[in-house]
Amino acid sequence: MNDIKRYGIEGGSGSGGQNLPFARAVEADGWLHVSGQVPMVNGEVIEGGIVAQAHQAIKNLIAILQEAGYGTEHVVRCGVWLDDPRDFMSFNRIFKTYFGEHPPARACVVSSMVVDCRVEIDCIAYKKPV
């Protein structure tokens, strides 16, 4: 019996509509691993600075959590990549509006991005299996 469920394996699209070779999320024994989310809508990075892009990346992450039946209260860890270290404080303000009541463990690093954006975020969530 396979206790692994994959979300988004039908071929999600990335920048320019390219087919992405990974699942949006994978669930196993109550653990949900959500792939990194960038501020994309319909395969294109949205315009704007860190505030607009942080909101969109987090909204994309939360949409996947909800699709799998999880909420922000189930998130135990987030990984964050910022393109510019000067965006750290602004990102934290946005992050707190979504995770303030249920803060997860988190790592945040500065890295160049694979797509032209300012932020990427992934997470691991847990919900006791029924």
C-alpha positions as CSV (number, residue, x, y, z in Angstrom):
1,M,0.0,0.0,0.0
2,N,1.3,3.4,-1.0
3,D,0.7,6.0,1.8
4,I,2.2,8.8,-0.3
5,K,-0.1,11.3,-2.0
6,R,1.2,13.8,-4.5
7,Y,-0.4,17.1,-5.4
8,G,0.1,18.8,-8.8
9,I,1.9,16.0,-10.6
10,E,-0.3,16.5,-13.7
11,G,2.3,19.0,-14.9
12,G,2.3,22.3,-13.2
13,S,3.6,25.2,-15.3
14,G,6.4,27.5,-14.4
15,S,7.7,30.7,-16.0
16,G,6.7,30.9,-19.7
17,G,4.3,27.9,-19.3
18,Q,7.1,25.3,-19.1
19,N,6.2,21.9,-17.6
20,L,7.7,21.5,-14.1
21,P,9.1,18.0,-13.3
22,F,8.0,17.9,-9.6
23,A,4.9,17.8,-7.5
24,R,3.5,21.0,-5.8
25,A,3.4,19.0,-2.6
26,V,3.9,15.5,-1.3
27,E,2.0,14.1,1.8
28,A,3.2,11.0,3.7
29,D,2.0,9.8,7.1
30,G,0.6,13.2,8.1
31,W,3.6,15.2,6.8
32,L,3.1,17.6,3.9
33,H,6.2,18.9,2.1
34,V,5.3,21.9,-0.1
35,S,7.7,22.7,-2.9
36,G,9.1,26.2,-3.1
37,Q,6.7,28.9,-4.2
38,V,7.5,32.1,-5.9
39,P,5.3,35.1,-6.6
40,M,3.8,33.7,-9.8
41,V,0.3,33.9,-11.2
42,N,-0.6,31.9,-14.3
43,G,3.0,31.0,-14.9
44,E,4.4,34.6,-14.7
45,V,6.1,36.4,-11.9
46,I,4.0,39.4,-10.7
47,E,5.4,42.9,-10.9
48,G,6.3,44.8,-7.7
49,G,8.8,44.8,-4.9
50,I,9.2,42.5,-1.9
51,V,5.9,43.4,-0.3
52,A,3.7,42.4,-3.3
53,Q,5.9,39.4,-4.1
54,A,6.0,38.1,-0.5
55,H,2.2,38.3,-0.3
56,Q,1.8,36.4,-3.6
57,A,4.4,33.7,-2.8
58,I,2.8,33.1,0.7
59,K,-0.7,33.0,-0.9
60,N,0.5,30.4,-3.4
61,L,1.9,28.3,-0.5
62,I,-1.3,28.6,1.5
63,A,-3.4,27.6,-1.5
64,I,-1.4,24.4,-1.7
65,L,-1.7,23.8,2.0
66,Q,-5.5,24.2,1.7
67,E,-5.8,22.0,-1.3
68,A,-4.2,19.2,0.8
69,G,-6.5,20.0,3.8
70,Y,-3.9,21.8,5.9
71,G,-3.7,25.3,7.3
72,T,-1.0,27.7,8.6
73,E,-1.5,26.2,12.1
74,H,-0.1,22.9,10.7
75,V,3.1,24.4,9.4
76,V,6.1,23.3,11.4
77,R,9.0,24.8,9.3
78,C,9.4,27.2,6.4
79,G,12.4,27.8,4.3
80,V,12.8,31.3,2.8
81,W,15.1,32.5,0.1
82,L,15.5,36.3,-0.5
83,D,17.2,37.8,-3.5
84,D,18.3,40.9,-1.5
85,P,19.2,41.0,2.2
86,R,17.7,44.4,2.5
87,D,14.3,42.8,2.1
88,F,14.6,40.8,5.3
89,M,12.6,43.2,7.6
90,S,9.9,43.8,5.0
91,F,9.5,40.1,4.4
92,N,9.2,39.5,8.2
93,R,6.4,42.0,8.5
94,I,4.5,40.2,5.7
95,F,5.3,36.7,7.0
96,K,3.9,37.7,10.5
97,T,0.6,38.6,9.0
98,Y,0.1,35.0,7.8
99,F,1.9,33.0,10.5
100,G,1.8,35.4,13.5
101,E,-0.5,33.2,15.6
102,H,1.2,30.0,14.6
103,P,4.9,30.8,14.0
104,P,6.8,27.9,12.5
105,A,10.5,27.2,12.8
106,R,12.2,29.0,9.9
107,A,15.4,29.4,8.0
108,C,16.0,32.4,5.7
109,V,19.0,32.8,3.4
110,V,20.0,35.2,0.6
111,S,20.4,33.5,-2.8
112,S,20.1,34.3,-6.4
113,M,16.8,33.0,-7.8
114,V,16.2,30.7,-10.7
115,V,13.4,32.9,-11.9
116,D,13.4,36.7,-11.9
117,C,11.8,37.3,-8.5
118,R,12.7,38.6,-5.0
119,V,11.5,35.7,-2.8
120,E,10.8,31.9,-2.6
121,I,9.2,30.0,0.2
122,D,8.6,26.3,1.0
123,C,7.3,24.6,4.0
124,I,6.7,21.3,5.9
125,A,3.4,20.8,7.7
126,Y,2.1,18.1,9.9
127,K,-1.4,16.9,10.8
128,K,-2.0,13.7,12.7
129,P,-3.3,11.1,10.3
130,V,-6.9,10.1,10.8
